[in-house]
């Protein structure tokens, strides 16, 4: 998974405990930072990106704990969630799973948060089911960008049939989990040197755990193909067309050091979403909610105060 858009856990790691929610066609692992519902607070749902997990949201969820009743889920095939029964790892397949969660639990409408792949999922969900979304926070959302940044090409190559299997057969050149994790940190963080030794150790542990999951590469490649396919869709299914249909108040967060989603997309996003505000973080990479959770939390509080 060395070229994946893997997202690494922050220093405040999510608890090991989670509950499994059965939805049509899938079983989703759902996490809470403190394990308890927050009475009297509006519900929020956090959706991670390609190669990530619910743990990617822990730092931001901790800072919003007094504001919303937050839960983060592992998309089908990621984190502690099994692959979907039908094997559908497309953006629409992930959208169906998240809608299934919201309908099964009755938690909607929610304040919906999405990063990268989770951002594309959240946009499509908000367009198709506005009744389920109170507000939308998108952090480096994976919306079509042509041409993509050169540094994002390796992630796109995961969608090429047969290539991941070929890469697995190539010599590792002595690269262990520590080196592989370091490469992932350089890909998603604006300043990977800012991570503490504890955070790095947790990142390596998560990498080791993930590569031992039998279906991990299948989930990664299938979802990467889903993103590439979504980028080519036209008509009412086009993601930018769906962004124009979103009526929920929207916070857009972009990092100037993002190697996977270019800041140049921000201008189009601000035009596409009907009720949008923009937060630009000069030092952030692809996972601003992990790298700079405090300014992101502050912008979310302002969005919800206005809402």
C-alpha positions in Angstrom: 0.0 0.0 0.0 3.0 2.3 -0.4 1.4 4.5 -3.0 -2.1 4.6 -1.4 -3.8 7.6 0.0 -3.4 5.9 3.4 -4.3 8.1 6.4 -2.5 7.6 9.6 -3.9 7.8 13.1 -3.2 10.9 15.2 -1.6 10.8 18.6 -5.0 10.7 20.3 -5.9 7.3 18.9 -9.5 6.0 18.7 -10.5 3.5 21.3 -10.3 -0.2 20.4 -14.0 -0.7 21.2 -16.6 -0.3 18.5 -20.0 -1.5 17.7 -21.1 -3.2 14.5 -24.2 -1.9 12.7 -25.8 -4.2 10.2 -27.1 -2.3 7.2 -28.4 -3.6 3.9 -25.5 -5.4 2.2 -22.8 -4.5 4.8 -21.7 -4.6 8.4 -20.1 -1.3 9.5 -17.8 -0.7 12.5 -18.9 2.5 14.2 -16.7 4.3 16.8 -17.3 7.0 19.4 -14.3 8.7 21.1 -15.8 8.2 24.6 -18.1 5.3 23.9 -21.2 7.2 25.0 -23.9 9.2 23.3 -24.0 12.9 24.1 -27.5 13.7 25.1 -29.1 16.9 23.8 -26.5 17.5 21.1 -27.1 17.3 17.3 -25.7 14.2 15.7 -22.6 14.2 13.5 -21.1 11.6 11.3 -17.4 11.4 10.1 -16.5 9.6 6.9 -12.8 8.8 6.2 -10.8 8.7 3.0 -9.2 6.0 0.8 -7.1 3.7 2.9 -8.1 5.4 6.2 -10.4 4.6 9.0 -12.6 6.1 11.7 -9.5 6.8 13.8 -8.5 9.5 11.4 -11.2 11.8 12.9 -10.3 11.3 16.6 -8.4 14.6 17.1 -11.2 16.7 15.5 -14.0 14.7 17.2 -12.3 15.4 20.6 -12.4 19.1 19.9 -16.1 19.1 18.9 -17.3 16.8 21.7 -19.0 19.6 23.5 -20.8 20.7 20.3 -22.1 17.6 18.5 -22.9 14.0 19.2 -20.3 12.5 16.9 -19.7 9.0 15.5 -17.2 7.9 12.9 -17.6 4.8 10.8 -15.3 2.6 8.9 -16.4 2.4 5.3 -16.9 -1.2 3.9 -13.6 -3.0 3.7 -11.7 -0.4 5.8 -10.8 -0.2 9.4 -12.8 -2.9 11.2 -15.6 -3.2 8.6 -15.9 -6.2 6.4 -16.2 -6.0 2.6 -19.7 -5.4 1.4 -21.7 -8.5 0.5 -21.9 -7.6 -3.2 -18.3 -6.4 -3.4 -19.4 -2.9 -4.6 -16.7 -0.5 -3.6 -17.7 2.3 -5.9 -18.5 5.8 -4.5 -22.2 5.0 -4.9 -21.7 1.7 -3.1 -20.1 3.5 -0.1 -23.0 6.1 -0.3 -25.5 3.3 0.0 -23.7 2.0 3.1 -23.7 5.4 4.8 -27.3 6.0 4.0 -28.1 2.5 5.3 -26.4 3.4 8.6 -28.3 6.7 8.9 -31.6 5.0 8.1 -31.0 2.0 10.3 -30.0 4.1 13.3 -32.4 6.9 12.7 -29.6 9.5 13.4 -30.3 11.7 10.4 -30.2 14.5 9.7 -26.5 14.8 10.7 -23.7 17.2 10.5 -21.7 15.3 7.8 -17.9 15.4 7.6 -15.9 13.8 4.8 -12.2 13.7 3.9 -11.0 12.8 0.4 -13.0 9.7 -0.7 -15.3 10.4 2.2 -15.7 13.9 0.8 -17.0 12.5 -2.5 -19.3 10.1 -0.7 -20.6 13.0 1.4 -21.2 15.2 -1.6 -23.2 12.5 -3.4 -25.2 11.7 -0.2 -26.0 15.4 0.5 -27.2 15.8 -3.1 -29.3 12.6 -3.2 -30.7 12.7 0.3 -30.8 16.3 1.6 -33.1 15.1 4.3 -30.2 13.3 6.0 -27.7 16.3 6.1 -27.8 19.4 8.4 -24.4 20.7 7.3 -21.4 19.5 5.3 -17.7 19.8 6.1 -15.4 18.7 3.3 -11.7 18.3 4.0 -9.7 17.9 0.7 -12.7 16.3 -1.0 -12.0 13.9 -3.9 -13.8 15.9 -6.6 -12.8 15.5 -10.2 -9.6 17.4 -11.0 -8.1 17.3 -14.5 -5.3 17.0 -14.9 -4.6 15.6 -11.4 -1.4 16.7 -9.6 1.6 14.6 -10.6 2.0 13.5 -6.9 -1.5 12.0 -7.0 -0.8 9.7 -10.0 0.4 6.7 -7.9 -2.9 6.6 -6.1 -4.8 6.6 -9.4 -2.6 3.8 -10.7 -4.1 1.6 -8.0 -7.2 1.5 -10.2 -5.3 -0.2 -13.1 -6.3 -3.9 -13.2 -3.4 -6.2 -12.3 -1.0 -3.5 -11.2 -1.5 -3.9 -7.4 -0.8 -7.6 -7.7 2.3 -6.9 -9.8 3.5 -4.4 -7.2 3.1 -7.0 -4.4 5.4 -9.4 -6.3 8.2 -6.8 -6.7 11.2 -6.9 -4.3 10.6 -4.7 -1.2 14.3 -3.6 -1.3 14.4 -4.1 2.5 11.5 -1.6 3.2 9.8 -2.5 6.4 6.7 -1.1 8.0 8.6 1.8 9.4 9.9 2.9 6.0 6.5 2.3 4.3 4.7 4.3 7.0 7.2 7.1 6.6 6.4 7.3 2.9 2.6 7.5 3.7 3.2 10.2 6.2 5.1 12.2 3.6 2.3 11.8 1.2 -0.6 12.9 3.4 1.0 15.4 5.9 2.2 18.9 5.0 5.0 18.5 7.6 5.5 14.9 8.6 8.4 16.0 10.9 5.9 17.6 13.2 4.6 14.2 14.4 5.7 13.1 17.8 7.5 9.7 18.3 4.3 8.4 19.9 2.2 9.3 16.9 4.8 7.7 14.6 4.7 4.5 16.6 0.9 4.4 16.5 1.1 5.0 12.7 3.5 2.0 12.3 1.3 -0.2 14.5 -1.8 0.7 12.4 0.1 0.0 9.2 1.2 -3.4 10.5 -2.4 -4.2 11.5 -3.8 -3.2 8.2 -1.4 -5.2 5.9 -2.4 -8.3 7.9 -6.1 -7.9 6.9 -6.7 -10.3 4.1 -9.1 -8.1 2.2 -7.2 -4.8 2.7 -5.7 -4.6 -0.8 -9.0 -5.5 -2.4 -10.8 -2.7 -0.5 -8.1 -0.3 -1.4 -7.9 -1.0 -5.1 -11.7 -1.4 -5.5 -12.3 1.9 -3.9 -9.5 3.6 -6.0 -11.3 2.3 -9.1 -14.5 3.7 -7.7 -13.0 7.1 -7.4 -11.6 7.0 -11.0 -14.9 5.8 -12.3 -16.8 8.6 -10.4 -14.4 11.2 -12.0 -15.6 10.1 -15.5 -19.3 10.1 -14.8 -21.5 12.6 -16.7 -25.0 14.0 -16.4 -26.8 14.0 -13.1 -24.3 11.5 -11.6 -21.3 13.9 -12.2 -19.9 14.8 -8.8 -19.5 18.5 -9.7 -23.2 18.6 -10.9 -24.2 17.0 -7.6 -22.1 19.6 -5.7 -24.3 22.2 -7.3 -27.4 20.4 -5.9 -26.2 20.6 -2.3 -28.2 23.1 -0.3 -26.8 22.4 3.2 -24.3 25.0 4.5 -20.9 23.8 3.6 -17.4 24.3 5.0 -14.5 23.6 2.5 -11.1 22.9 3.9 -8.0 22.8 1.7 -4.3 22.6 2.6 -1.7 24.3 0.4 0.7 21.4 0.9 -1.8 18.8 -0.2 -0.1 16.4 -2.6 -3.4 14.6 -3.5 -6.1 17.2 -3.9 -4.9 20.5 -5.4 -5.9 23.8 -3.8 -6.9 25.0 -7.3 -10.1 22.9 -6.8 -11.1 25.3 -4.1 -12.2 28.0 -6.5 -14.5 25.7 -8.4 -15.8 24.2 -5.2 -16.7 27.7 -3.8 -18.7 28.4 -6.9 -20.4 25.0 -7.1 -21.8 24.8 -3.5 -24.6 27.1 -3.0 -23.9 28.1 0.6 -20.1 27.7 1.1 -17.3 29.1 3.2 -13.6 28.3 2.7 -10.8 27.6 5.1 -7.3 27.5 3.7 -4.4 26.1 5.8 -1.0 27.0 4.3 0.9 24.4 6.3 -1.6 21.5 6.0 -1.5 18.5 3.7 -4.3 16.1 2.8 -5.5 15.4 6.3 -6.0 18.8 7.9 -8.3 17.3 10.6 -5.4 15.3 11.9 -2.6 17.8 11.2 -4.3 21.0 12.3 -7.5 20.0 14.1 -7.8 23.2 16.1 -8.4 25.7 13.3 -10.6 23.1 11.6 -12.7 22.8 14.8 -12.9 26.6 15.1 -14.2 26.9 11.5 -16.8 24.1 12.2 -18.0 26.0 15.3 -18.5 29.1 13.2 -20.3 27.2 10.5 -22.7 25.6 13.0 -23.2 28.8 14.9 -24.4 30.4 11.7 -26.5 27.3 10.9 
